[in-house]
Amino acid sequence: MKPGIHPEYHPVVFRDRAADYAFLTRSTATSDKTIEWEDGNTYPVIDVEISSASHPFYTGTQRVLDTAGRVERFERRYGRGRSKR
């Protein structure tokens, strides 16, 4: 790597406030807020709105949409196969 052109890569805590879940990883992201981690060290913390702990796809609470019903309703409303000749 060329020296002096890459951002600093350091440990950062990402915290999902909705799920009360946090994890320590390495990132180039920075923050003014800090948190004391389980190992006793202080790391920058970045609050995120959603993570794998709160996303419906990963938690199994994802809703299944009735796409067939939507298509049928669209066809009833606007007709099927109308052309603009």
PDB file of N, CA, C and O in Angstrom, chain B, residues numbered from 101:
ATOM      1  N   MET B 101       0.837  -1.188   0.000  1.00  0.00           N
ATOM      2  CA  MET B 101       0.000   0.000   0.000  1.00  0.00           C
ATOM      3  C   MET B 101       0.878   1.245   0.000  1.00  0.00           C
ATOM      4  O   MET B 101       1.948   1.269   0.608  1.00  0.00           O
ATOM      5  N   LYS B 102       0.412   2.262  -0.682  1.00  0.00           N
ATOM      6  CA  LYS B 102       1.130   3.532  -0.681  1.00  0.00           C
ATOM      7  C   LYS B 102       0.989   4.187   0.686  1.00  0.00           C
ATOM      8  O   LYS B 102      -0.115   4.228   1.229  1.00  0.00           O
ATOM      9  N   PRO B 103       2.050   4.687   1.243  1.00  0.00           N
ATOM     10  CA  PRO B 103       1.948   5.355   2.547  1.00  0.00           C
ATOM     11  C   PRO B 103       1.286   6.732   2.420  1.00  0.00           C
ATOM     12  O   PRO B 103       1.503   7.461   1.452  1.00  0.00           O
ATOM     13  N   GLY B 104       0.476   7.060   3.423  1.00  0.00           N
ATOM     14  CA  GLY B 104      -0.098   8.392   3.523  1.00  0.00           C
ATOM     15  C   GLY B 104      -1.375   8.651   2.744  1.00  0.00           C
ATOM     16  O   GLY B 104      -1.895   9.765   2.806  1.00  0.00           O
ATOM     17  N   ILE B 105      -1.913   7.667   2.005  1.00  0.00           N
ATOM     18  CA  ILE B 105      -3.140   7.937   1.246  1.00  0.00           C
ATOM     19  C   ILE B 105      -4.337   7.148   1.768  1.00  0.00           C
ATOM     20  O   ILE B 105      -5.463   7.378   1.327  1.00  0.00           O
ATOM     21  N   HIS B 106      -4.116   6.231   2.688  1.00  0.00           N
ATOM     22  CA  HIS B 106      -5.207   5.416   3.201  1.00  0.00           C
ATOM     23  C   HIS B 106      -5.650   5.897   4.580  1.00  0.00           C
ATOM     24  O   HIS B 106      -4.818   6.325   5.380  1.00  0.00           O
ATOM     25  N   PRO B 107      -6.961   5.833   4.871  1.00  0.00           N
ATOM     26  CA  PRO B 107      -7.429   6.242   6.203  1.00  0.00           C
ATOM     27  C   PRO B 107      -6.969   5.251   7.267  1.00  0.00           C
ATOM     28  O   PRO B 107      -6.662   4.094   6.977  1.00  0.00           O
ATOM     29  N   GLU B 108      -6.931   5.728   8.487  1.00  0.00           N
ATOM     30  CA  GLU B 108      -6.512   4.887   9.615  1.00  0.00           C
ATOM     31  C   GLU B 108      -7.545   3.797   9.866  1.00  0.00           C
ATOM     32  O   GLU B 108      -8.746   4.066   9.898  1.00  0.00           O
ATOM     33  N   TYR B 109      -7.079   2.581  10.043  1.00  0.00           N
ATOM     34  CA  TYR B 109      -7.921   1.406  10.275  1.00  0.00           C
ATOM     35  C   TYR B 109      -7.758   1.024  11.738  1.00  0.00           C
ATOM     36  O   TYR B 109      -6.666   0.638  12.156  1.00  0.00           O
ATOM     37  N   HIS B 110      -8.836   1.128  12.531  1.00  0.00           N
ATOM     38  CA  HIS B 110      -8.713   0.952  13.976  1.00  0.00           C
ATOM     39  C   HIS B 110      -9.956   0.250  14.540  1.00  0.00           C
ATOM     40  O   HIS B 110     -10.971   0.150  13.851  1.00  0.00           O
ATOM     41  N   PRO B 111      -9.885  -0.235  15.782  1.00  0.00           N
ATOM     42  CA  PRO B 111     -11.058  -0.872  16.409  1.00  0.00           C
ATOM     43  C   PRO B 111     -12.175   0.149  16.663  1.00  0.00           C
ATOM     44  O   PRO B 111     -11.922   1.269  17.107  1.00  0.00           O
ATOM     45  N   VAL B 112     -13.403  -0.259  16.375  1.00  0.00           N
ATOM     46  CA  VAL B 112     -14.587   0.582  16.567  1.00  0.00           C
ATOM     47  C   VAL B 112     -15.725  -0.303  17.065  1.00  0.00           C
ATOM     48  O   VAL B 112     -15.836  -1.460  16.660  1.00  0.00           O
ATOM     49  N   VAL B 113     -16.566   0.234  17.940  1.00  0.00           N
ATOM     50  CA  VAL B 113     -17.755  -0.479  18.408  1.00  0.00           C
ATOM     51  C   VAL B 113     -18.956   0.061  17.643  1.00  0.00           C
ATOM     52  O   VAL B 113     -19.196   1.268  17.626  1.00  0.00           O
ATOM     53  N   PHE B 114     -19.709  -0.836  17.009  1.00  0.00           N
ATOM     54  CA  PHE B 114     -20.974  -0.481  16.375  1.00  0.00           C
ATOM     55  C   PHE B 114     -22.089  -0.920  17.307  1.00  0.00           C
ATOM     56  O   PHE B 114     -22.114  -2.065  17.757  1.00  0.00           O
ATOM     57  N   ARG B 115     -23.017  -0.005  17.599  1.00  0.00           N
ATOM     58  CA  ARG B 115     -24.071  -0.270  18.578  1.00  0.00           C
ATOM     59  C   ARG B 115     -25.441  -0.070  17.944  1.00  0.00           C
ATOM     60  O   ARG B 115     -25.744   0.996  17.408  1.00  0.00           O
ATOM     61  N   ASP B 116     -26.271  -1.126  18.014  1.00  0.00           N
ATOM     62  CA  ASP B 116     -27.652  -1.062  17.545  1.00  0.00           C
ATOM     63  C   ASP B 116     -28.505  -0.729  18.763  1.00  0.00           C
ATOM     64  O   ASP B 116     -28.726  -1.584  19.620  1.00  0.00           O
ATOM     65  N   ARG B 117     -28.980   0.500  18.842  1.00  0.00           N
ATOM     66  CA  ARG B 117     -29.729   0.952  20.023  1.00  0.00           C
ATOM     67  C   ARG B 117     -31.081   0.254  20.132  1.00  0.00           C
ATOM     68  O   ARG B 117     -31.555   0.015  21.243  1.00  0.00           O
ATOM     69  N   ALA B 118     -31.715  -0.080  19.008  1.00  0.00           N
ATOM     70  CA  ALA B 118     -33.042  -0.691  19.032  1.00  0.00           C
ATOM     71  C   ALA B 118     -32.992  -2.097  19.625  1.00  0.00           C
ATOM     72  O   ALA B 118     -33.912  -2.503  20.335  1.00  0.00           O
ATOM     73  N   ALA B 119     -31.928  -2.839  19.341  1.00  0.00           N
ATOM     74  CA  ALA B 119     -31.835  -4.222  19.809  1.00  0.00           C
ATOM     75  C   ALA B 119     -30.941  -4.356  21.029  1.00  0.00           C
ATOM     76  O   ALA B 119     -30.757  -5.462  21.538  1.00  0.00           O
ATOM     77  N   ASP B 120     -30.379  -3.249  21.511  1.00  0.00           N
ATOM     78  CA  ASP B 120     -29.453  -3.277  22.635  1.00  0.00           C
ATOM     79  C   ASP B 120     -28.338  -4.292  22.366  1.00  0.00           C
ATOM     80  O   ASP B 120     -28.086  -5.192  23.168  1.00  0.00           O
ATOM     81  N   TYR B 121     -27.674  -4.121  21.209  1.00  0.00           N
ATOM     82  CA  TYR B 121     -26.652  -5.044  20.746  1.00  0.00           C
ATOM     83  C   TYR B 121     -25.463  -4.235  20.252  1.00  0.00           C
ATOM     84  O   TYR B 121     -25.635  -3.239  19.550  1.00  0.00           O
ATOM     85  N   ALA B 122     -24.272  -4.654  20.612  1.00  0.00           N
ATOM     86  CA  ALA B 122     -23.068  -3.967  20.168  1.00  0.00           C
ATOM     87  C   ALA B 122     -22.004  -5.001  19.826  1.00  0.00           C
ATOM     88  O   ALA B 122     -21.961  -6.086  20.405  1.00  0.00           O
ATOM     89  N   PHE B 123     -21.151  -4.645  18.877  1.00  0.00           N
ATOM     90  CA  PHE B 123     -20.050  -5.533  18.539  1.00  0.00           C
ATOM     91  C   PHE B 123     -18.812  -4.713  18.199  1.00  0.00           C
ATOM     92  O   PHE B 123     -18.900  -3.602  17.677  1.00  0.00           O
ATOM     93  N   LEU B 124     -17.671  -5.288  18.507  1.00  0.00           N
ATOM     94  CA  LEU B 124     -16.382  -4.653  18.269  1.00  0.00           C
ATOM     95  C   LEU B 124     -15.802  -5.203  16.985  1.00  0.00           C
ATOM     96  O   LEU B 124     -15.727  -6.417  16.794  1.00  0.00           O
ATOM     97  N   THR B 125     -15.394  -4.310  16.112  1.00  0.00           N
ATOM     98  CA  THR B 125     -14.778  -4.699  14.848  1.00  0.00           C
ATOM     99  C   THR B 125     -13.751  -3.639  14.484  1.00  0.00           C
ATOM    100  O   THR B 125     -13.526  -2.703  15.252  1.00  0.00           O
ATOM    101  N   ARG B 126     -13.135  -3.774  13.335  1.00  0.00           N
ATOM    102  CA  ARG B 126     -12.185  -2.772  12.862  1.00  0.00           C
ATOM    103  C   ARG B 126     -12.802  -2.031  11.685  1.00  0.00           C
ATOM    104  O   ARG B 126     -13.481  -2.630  10.851  1.00  0.00           O
ATOM    105  N   SER B 127     -12.560  -0.721  11.623  1.00  0.00           N
ATOM    106  CA  SER B 127     -13.157   0.095  10.576  1.00  0.00           C
ATOM    107  C   SER B 127     -12.347   1.369  10.392  1.00  0.00           C
ATOM    108  O   SER B 127     -11.505   1.718  11.220  1.00  0.00           O
ATOM    109  N   THR B 128     -12.619   2.055   9.288  1.00  0.00           N
ATOM    110  CA  THR B 128     -12.026   3.373   9.080  1.00  0.00           C
ATOM    111  C   THR B 128     -12.960   4.475   9.564  1.00  0.00           C
ATOM    112  O   THR B 128     -12.589   5.648   9.563  1.00  0.00           O
ATOM    113  N   ALA B 129     -14.164   4.106   9.977  1.00  0.00           N
ATOM    114  CA  ALA B 129     -15.138   5.088  10.474  1.00  0.00           C
ATOM    115  C   ALA B 129     -14.661   5.662  11.810  1.00  0.00           C
ATOM    116  O   ALA B 129     -14.004   4.980  12.597  1.00  0.00           O
ATOM    117  N   THR B 130     -15.002   6.920  12.043  1.00  0.00           N
ATOM    118  CA  THR B 130     -14.598   7.580  13.287  1.00  0.00           C
ATOM    119  C   THR B 130     -15.821   8.163  13.982  1.00  0.00           C
ATOM    120  O   THR B 130     -16.876   8.339  13.374  1.00  0.00           O
ATOM    121  N   SER B 131     -15.660   8.458  15.261  1.00  0.00           N
ATOM    122  CA  SER B 131     -16.734   9.041  16.048  1.00  0.00           C
ATOM    123  C   SER B 131     -16.144   9.807  17.215  1.00  0.00           C
ATOM    124  O   SER B 131     -15.063   9.481  17.706  1.00  0.00           O
ATOM    125  N   ASP B 132     -16.869  10.838  17.658  1.00  0.00           N
ATOM    126  CA  ASP B 132     -16.437  11.595  18.829  1.00  0.00           C
ATOM    127  C   ASP B 132     -16.868  10.903  20.117  1.00  0.00           C
ATOM    128  O   ASP B 132     -16.263  11.112  21.169  1.00  0.00           O
ATOM    129  N   LYS B 133     -17.923  10.071  20.036  1.00  0.00           N
ATOM    130  CA  LYS B 133     -18.414   9.363  21.219  1.00  0.00           C
ATOM    131  C   LYS B 133     -17.551   8.126  21.468  1.00  0.00           C
ATOM    132  O   LYS B 133     -17.050   7.505  20.530  1.00  0.00           O
ATOM    133  N   THR B 134     -17.385   7.780  22.743  1.00  0.00           N
ATOM    134  CA  THR B 134     -16.599   6.605  23.096  1.00  0.00           C
ATOM    135  C   THR B 134     -17.385   5.732  24.069  1.00  0.00           C
ATOM    136  O   THR B 134     -18.358   6.174  24.679  1.00  0.00           O
ATOM    137  N   ILE B 135     -16.938   4.483  24.199  1.00  0.00           N
ATOM    138  CA  ILE B 135     -17.568   3.545  25.108  1.00  0.00           C
ATOM    139  C   ILE B 135     -16.478   2.654  25.696  1.00  0.00           C
ATOM    140  O   ILE B 135     -15.499   2.318  25.030  1.00  0.00           O
ATOM    141  N   GLU B 136     -16.668   2.284  26.949  1.00  0.00           N
ATOM    142  CA  GLU B 136     -15.739   1.342  27.565  1.00  0.00           C
ATOM    143  C   GLU B 136     -16.239  -0.063  27.251  1.00  0.00           C
ATOM    144  O   GLU B 136     -17.367  -0.419  27.592  1.00  0.00           O
ATOM    145  N   TRP B 137     -15.397  -0.855  26.604  1.00  0.00           N
ATOM    146  CA  TRP B 137     -15.776  -2.196  26.167  1.00  0.00           C
ATOM    147  C   TRP B 137     -15.505  -3.209  27.257  1.00  0.00           C
ATOM    148  O   TRP B 137     -14.904  -2.874  28.278  1.00  0.00           O
ATOM    149  N   GLU B 138     -15.938  -4.447  27.058  1.00  0.00           N
ATOM    150  CA  GLU B 138     -15.824  -5.518  28.050  1.00  0.00           C
ATOM    151  C   GLU B 138     -14.383  -5.800  28.441  1.00  0.00           C
ATOM    152  O   GLU B 138     -14.131  -6.273  29.549  1.00  0.00           O
ATOM    153  N   ASP B 139     -13.428  -5.519  27.553  1.00  0.00           N
ATOM    154  CA  ASP B 139     -12.023  -5.787  27.860  1.00  0.00           C
ATOM    155  C   ASP B 139     -11.373  -4.672  28.666  1.00  0.00           C
ATOM    156  O   ASP B 139     -10.186  -4.752  28.981  1.00  0.00           O
ATOM    157  N   GLY B 140     -12.147  -3.617  29.009  1.00  0.00           N
ATOM    158  CA  GLY B 140     -11.640  -2.522  29.812  1.00  0.00           C
ATOM    159  C   GLY B 140     -11.073  -1.368  28.997  1.00  0.00           C
ATOM    160  O   GLY B 140     -10.770  -0.319  29.565  1.00  0.00           O
ATOM    161  N   ASN B 141     -10.922  -1.525  27.699  1.00  0.00           N
ATOM    162  CA  ASN B 141     -10.416  -0.463  26.837  1.00  0.00           C
ATOM    163  C   ASN B 141     -11.557   0.434  26.357  1.00  0.00           C
ATOM    164  O   ASN B 141     -12.715   0.018  26.317  1.00  0.00           O
ATOM    165  N   THR B 142     -11.213   1.660  25.997  1.00  0.00           N
ATOM    166  CA  THR B 142     -12.184   2.617  25.484  1.00  0.00           C
ATOM    167  C   THR B 142     -12.043   2.700  23.967  1.00  0.00           C
ATOM    168  O   THR B 142     -10.943   2.872  23.441  1.00  0.00           O
ATOM    169  N   TYR B 143     -13.176   2.576  23.270  1.00  0.00           N
ATOM    170  CA  TYR B 143     -13.193   2.603  21.811  1.00  0.00           C
ATOM    171  C   TYR B 143     -14.222   3.614  21.330  1.00  0.00           C
ATOM    172  O   TYR B 143     -15.177   3.913  22.045  1.00  0.00           O
ATOM    173  N   PRO B 144     -14.035   4.148  20.112  1.00  0.00           N
ATOM    174  CA  PRO B 144     -15.082   4.989  19.533  1.00  0.00           C
ATOM    175  C   PRO B 144     -16.328   4.141  19.278  1.00  0.00           C
ATOM    176  O   PRO B 144     -16.221   2.965  18.930  1.00  0.00           O
ATOM    177  N   VAL B 145     -17.510   4.738  19.451  1.00  0.00           N
ATOM    178  CA  VAL B 145     -18.761   4.006  19.236  1.00  0.00           C
ATOM    179  C   VAL B 145     -19.572   4.708  18.159  1.00  0.00           C
ATOM    180  O   VAL B 145     -19.684   5.934  18.141  1.00  0.00           O
ATOM    181  N   ILE B 146     -20.139   3.903  17.257  1.00  0.00           N
ATOM    182  CA  ILE B 146     -21.002   4.430  16.193  1.00  0.00           C
ATOM    183  C   ILE B 146     -22.369   3.785  16.361  1.00  0.00           C
ATOM    184  O   ILE B 146     -22.497   2.562  16.320  1.00  0.00           O
ATOM    185  N   ASP B 147     -23.391   4.618  16.550  1.00  0.00           N
ATOM    186  CA  ASP B 147     -24.764   4.126  16.705  1.00  0.00           C
ATOM    187  C   ASP B 147     -25.382   3.916  15.328  1.00  0.00           C
ATOM    188  O   ASP B 147     -25.330   4.797  14.470  1.00  0.00           O
ATOM    189  N   VAL B 148     -25.969   2.730  15.128  1.00  0.00           N
ATOM    190  CA  VAL B 148     -26.628   2.415  13.870  1.00  0.00           C
ATOM    191  C   VAL B 148     -28.109   2.172  14.129  1.00  0.00           C
ATOM    192  O   VAL B 148     -28.494   1.761  15.224  1.00  0.00           O
ATOM    193  N   GLU B 149     -28.935   2.428  13.125  1.00  0.00           N
ATOM    194  CA  GLU B 149     -30.379   2.254  13.285  1.00  0.00           C
ATOM    195  C   GLU B 149     -30.800   0.800  13.192  1.00  0.00           C
ATOM    196  O   GLU B 149     -31.774   0.394  13.826  1.00  0.00           O
ATOM    197  N   ILE B 150     -30.075   0.013  12.409  1.00  0.00           N
ATOM    198  CA  ILE B 150     -30.474  -1.366  12.203  1.00  0.00           C
ATOM    199  C   ILE B 150     -29.229  -2.224  11.992  1.00  0.00           C
ATOM    200  O   ILE B 150     -28.256  -1.788  11.377  1.00  0.00           O
ATOM    201  N   SER B 151     -29.276  -3.435  12.507  1.00  0.00           N
ATOM    202  CA  SER B 151     -28.181  -4.387  12.330  1.00  0.00           C
ATOM    203  C   SER B 151     -28.788  -5.776  12.185  1.00  0.00           C
ATOM    204  O   SER B 151     -30.008  -5.923  12.126  1.00  0.00           O
ATOM    205  N   SER B 152     -27.947  -6.780  12.129  1.00  0.00           N
ATOM    206  CA  SER B 152     -28.464  -8.138  11.994  1.00  0.00           C
ATOM    207  C   SER B 152     -29.274  -8.548  13.225  1.00  0.00           C
ATOM    208  O   SER B 152     -30.068  -9.486  13.152  1.00  0.00           O
ATOM    209  N   ALA B 153     -29.087  -7.869  14.341  1.00  0.00           N
ATOM    210  CA  ALA B 153     -29.840  -8.189  15.551  1.00  0.00           C
ATOM    211  C   ALA B 153     -31.263  -7.648  15.518  1.00  0.00           C
ATOM    212  O   ALA B 153     -32.123  -8.139  16.250  1.00  0.00           O
ATOM    213  N   SER B 154     -31.530  -6.643  14.682  1.00  0.00           N
ATOM    214  CA  SER B 154     -32.868  -6.053  14.658  1.00  0.00           C
ATOM    215  C   SER B 154     -33.528  -6.080  13.281  1.00  0.00           C
ATOM    216  O   SER B 154     -34.704  -5.735  13.170  1.00  0.00           O
ATOM    217  N   HIS B 155     -32.817  -6.476  12.240  1.00  0.00           N
ATOM    218  CA  HIS B 155     -33.400  -6.495  10.896  1.00  0.00           C
ATOM    219  C   HIS B 155     -34.369  -7.668  10.762  1.00  0.00           C
ATOM    220  O   HIS B 155     -34.026  -8.787  11.143  1.00  0.00           O
ATOM    221  N   PRO B 156     -35.577  -7.438  10.227  1.00  0.00           N
ATOM    222  CA  PRO B 156     -36.584  -8.502  10.129  1.00  0.00           C
ATOM    223  C   PRO B 156     -36.114  -9.729   9.347  1.00  0.00           C
ATOM    224  O   PRO B 156     -36.525 -10.844   9.669  1.00  0.00           O
ATOM    225  N   PHE B 157     -35.285  -9.561   8.351  1.00  0.00           N
ATOM    226  CA  PHE B 157     -34.813 -10.711   7.577  1.00  0.00           C
ATOM    227  C   PHE B 157     -33.993 -11.659   8.449  1.00  0.00           C
ATOM    228  O   PHE B 157     -34.144 -12.877   8.356  1.00  0.00           O
ATOM    229  N   TYR B 158     -33.129 -11.107   9.293  1.00  0.00           N
ATOM    230  CA  TYR B 158     -32.250 -11.926  10.119  1.00  0.00           C
ATOM    231  C   TYR B 158     -32.936 -12.427  11.386  1.00  0.00           C
ATOM    232  O   TYR B 158     -32.544 -13.461  11.927  1.00  0.00           O
ATOM    233  N   THR B 159     -33.948 -11.716  11.867  1.00  0.00           N
ATOM    234  CA  THR B 159     -34.618 -12.134  13.101  1.00  0.00           C
ATOM    235  C   THR B 159     -35.772 -13.086  12.848  1.00  0.00           C
ATOM    236  O   THR B 159     -36.310 -13.657  13.796  1.00  0.00           O
ATOM    237  N   GLY B 160     -36.173 -13.275  11.585  1.00  0.00           N
ATOM    238  CA  GLY B 160     -37.250 -14.194  11.255  1.00  0.00           C
ATOM    239  C   GLY B 160     -38.633 -13.596  11.382  1.00  0.00           C
ATOM    240  O   GLY B 160     -39.618 -14.333  11.352  1.00  0.00           O
ATOM    241  N   THR B 161     -38.741 -12.298  11.522  1.00  0.00           N
ATOM    242  CA  THR B 161     -40.040 -11.637  11.652  1.00  0.00           C
ATOM    243  C   THR B 161     -40.439 -10.936  10.354  1.00  0.00           C
ATOM    244  O   THR B 161     -41.289 -10.046  10.360  1.00  0.00           O
ATOM    245  N   GLN B 162     -39.829 -11.337   9.257  1.00  0.00           N
ATOM    246  CA  GLN B 162     -40.123 -10.720   7.970  1.00  0.00           C
ATOM    247  C   GLN B 162     -41.531 -11.080   7.526  1.00  0.00           C
ATOM    248  O   GLN B 162     -41.955 -12.230   7.645  1.00  0.00           O
ATOM    249  N   ARG B 163     -42.259 -10.079   7.010  1.00  0.00           N
ATOM    250  CA  ARG B 163     -43.607 -10.308   6.507  1.00  0.00           C
ATOM    251  C   ARG B 163     -43.543 -10.769   5.063  1.00  0.00           C
ATOM    252  O   ARG B 163     -42.703 -10.304   4.292  1.00  0.00           O
ATOM    253  N   VAL B 164     -44.424 -11.677   4.700  1.00  0.00           N
ATOM    254  CA  VAL B 164     -44.523 -12.125   3.324  1.00  0.00           C
ATOM    255  C   VAL B 164     -45.631 -11.319   2.661  1.00  0.00           C
ATOM    256  O   VAL B 164     -46.764 -11.287   3.140  1.00  0.00           O
ATOM    257  N   LEU B 165     -45.289 -10.667   1.552  1.00  0.00           N
ATOM    258  CA  LEU B 165     -46.271  -9.842   0.854  1.00  0.00           C
ATOM    259  C   LEU B 165     -47.098 -10.700  -0.089  1.00  0.00           C
ATOM    260  O   LEU B 165     -46.588 -11.642  -0.697  1.00  0.00           O
ATOM    261  N   ASP B 166     -48.362 -10.371  -0.205  1.00  0.00           N
ATOM    262  CA  ASP B 166     -49.256 -11.080  -1.105  1.00  0.00           C
ATOM    263  C   ASP B 166     -49.145 -10.434  -2.487  1.00  0.00           C
ATOM    264  O   ASP B 166     -49.992  -9.628  -2.870  1.00  0.00           O
ATOM    265  N   THR B 167     -48.099 -10.790  -3.231  1.00  0.00           N
ATOM    266  CA  THR B 167     -47.886 -10.156  -4.529  1.00  0.00           C
ATOM    267  C   THR B 167     -48.930 -10.591  -5.543  1.00  0.00           C
ATOM    268  O   THR B 167     -49.288  -9.810  -6.424  1.00  0.00           O
ATOM    269  N   ALA B 168     -49.426 -11.817  -5.441  1.00  0.00           N
ATOM    270  CA  ALA B 168     -50.450 -12.270  -6.383  1.00  0.00           C
ATOM    271  C   ALA B 168     -51.709 -11.426  -6.218  1.00  0.00           C
ATOM    272  O   ALA B 168     -52.320 -11.032  -7.211  1.00  0.00           O
ATOM    273  N   GLY B 169     -52.096 -11.148  -5.001  1.00  0.00           N
ATOM    274  CA  GLY B 169     -53.260 -10.307  -4.745  1.00  0.00           C
ATOM    275  C   GLY B 169     -53.073  -8.904  -5.274  1.00  0.00           C
ATOM    276  O   GLY B 169     -54.020  -8.292  -5.769  1.00  0.00           O
ATOM    277  N   ARG B 170     -51.880  -8.396  -5.176  1.00  0.00           N
ATOM    278  CA  ARG B 170     -51.615  -7.052  -5.679  1.00  0.00           C
ATOM    279  C   ARG B 170     -51.727  -7.002  -7.199  1.00  0.00           C
ATOM    280  O   ARG B 170     -52.272  -6.048  -7.755  1.00  0.00           O
ATOM    281  N   VAL B 171     -51.213  -8.026  -7.866  1.00  0.00           N
ATOM    282  CA  VAL B 171     -51.288  -8.070  -9.328  1.00  0.00           C
ATOM    283  C   VAL B 171     -52.736  -8.166  -9.774  1.00  0.00           C
ATOM    284  O   VAL B 171     -53.152  -7.465 -10.696  1.00  0.00           O
ATOM    285  N   GLU B 172     -53.509  -9.032  -9.124  1.00  0.00           N
ATOM    286  CA  GLU B 172     -54.919  -9.180  -9.484  1.00  0.00           C
ATOM    287  C   GLU B 172     -55.676  -7.875  -9.257  1.00  0.00           C
ATOM    288  O   GLU B 172     -56.505  -7.494 -10.083  1.00  0.00           O
ATOM    289  N   ARG B 173     -55.411  -7.209  -8.186  1.00  0.00           N
ATOM    290  CA  ARG B 173     -56.078  -5.936  -7.903  1.00  0.00           C
ATOM    291  C   ARG B 173     -55.701  -4.896  -8.959  1.00  0.00           C
ATOM    292  O   ARG B 173     -56.556  -4.127  -9.396  1.00  0.00           O
ATOM    293  N   PHE B 174     -54.434  -4.863  -9.372  1.00  0.00           N
ATOM    294  CA  PHE B 174     -53.993  -3.943 -10.412  1.00  0.00           C
ATOM    295  C   PHE B 174     -54.706  -4.236 -11.732  1.00  0.00           C
ATOM    296  O   PHE B 174     -55.158  -3.320 -12.418  1.00  0.00           O
ATOM    297  N   GLU B 175     -54.801  -5.530 -12.082  1.00  0.00           N
ATOM    298  CA  GLU B 175     -55.473  -5.904 -13.329  1.00  0.00           C
ATOM    299  C   GLU B 175     -56.960  -5.570 -13.290  1.00  0.00           C
ATOM    300  O   GLU B 175     -57.514  -5.138 -14.301  1.00  0.00           O
ATOM    301  N   ARG B 176     -57.618  -5.758 -12.150  1.00  0.00           N
ATOM    302  CA  ARG B 176     -59.033  -5.387 -12.030  1.00  0.00           C
ATOM    303  C   ARG B 176     -59.199  -3.883 -12.188  1.00  0.00           C
ATOM    304  O   ARG B 176     -60.133  -3.422 -12.846  1.00  0.00           O
ATOM    305  N   ARG B 177     -58.305  -3.127 -11.592  1.00  0.00           N
ATOM    306  CA  ARG B 177     -58.428  -1.677 -11.609  1.00  0.00           C
ATOM    307  C   ARG B 177     -58.122  -1.097 -12.985  1.00  0.00           C
ATOM    308  O   ARG B 177     -58.856  -0.236 -13.470  1.00  0.00           O
ATOM    309  N   TYR B 178     -57.058  -1.555 -13.612  1.00  0.00           N
ATOM    310  CA  TYR B 178     -56.618  -0.947 -14.860  1.00  0.00           C
ATOM    311  C   TYR B 178     -56.818  -1.840 -16.080  1.00  0.00           C
ATOM    312  O   TYR B 178     -56.471  -1.435 -17.189  1.00  0.00           O
ATOM    313  N   GLY B 179     -57.353  -3.011 -15.914  1.00  0.00           N
ATOM    314  CA  GLY B 179     -57.586  -3.915 -17.037  1.00  0.00           C
ATOM    315  C   GLY B 179     -56.313  -4.634 -17.442  1.00  0.00           C
ATOM    316  O   GLY B 179     -55.207  -4.200 -17.121  1.00  0.00           O
ATOM    317  N   ARG B 180     -56.485  -5.729 -18.147  1.00  0.00           N
ATOM    318  CA  ARG B 180     -55.343  -6.508 -18.540  1.00  0.00           C
ATOM    319  C   ARG B 180     -55.115  -6.357 -20.038  1.00  0.00           C
ATOM    320  O   ARG B 180     -56.051  -6.505 -20.824  1.00  0.00           O
ATOM    321  N   GLY B 181     -53.893  -6.068 -20.437  1.00  0.00           N
ATOM    322  CA  GLY B 181     -53.506  -6.070 -21.831  1.00  0.00           C
ATOM    323  C   GLY B 181     -54.113  -4.960 -22.676  1.00  0.00           C
ATOM    324  O   GLY B 181     -54.229  -5.115 -23.891  1.00  0.00           O
ATOM    325  N   ARG B 182     -54.498  -3.861 -22.075  1.00  0.00           N
ATOM    326  CA  ARG B 182     -55.007  -2.743 -22.890  1.00  0.00           C
ATOM    327  C   ARG B 182     -53.864  -2.151 -23.691  1.00  0.00           C
ATOM    328  O   ARG B 182     -52.752  -2.006 -23.183  1.00  0.00           O
ATOM    329  N   SER B 183     -54.131  -1.813 -24.928  1.00  0.00           N
ATOM    330  CA  SER B 183     -53.102  -1.156 -25.734  1.00  0.00           C
ATOM    331  C   SER B 183     -53.545   0.272 -26.017  1.00  0.00           C
ATOM    332  O   SER B 183     -54.728   0.600 -25.935  1.00  0.00           O
ATOM    333  N   LYS B 184     -52.572   1.114 -26.350  1.00  0.00           N
ATOM    334  CA  LYS B 184     -52.861   2.544 -26.580  1.00  0.00           C
ATOM    335  C   LYS B 184     -52.887   2.853 -28.062  1.00  0.00           C
ATOM    336  O   LYS B 184     -52.316   3.865 -28.469  1.00  0.00           O
ATOM    337  N   ARG B 185     -53.518   2.037 -28.888  1.00  0.00           N
ATOM    338  CA  ARG B 185     -53.578   2.296 -30.329  1.00  0.00           C
ATOM    339  C   ARG B 185     -54.570   3.337 -30.676  1.00  0.00           C
ATOM    340  O   ARG B 185     -54.736   3.665 -31.851  1.00  0.00           O
TER     341      ARG B 185
END
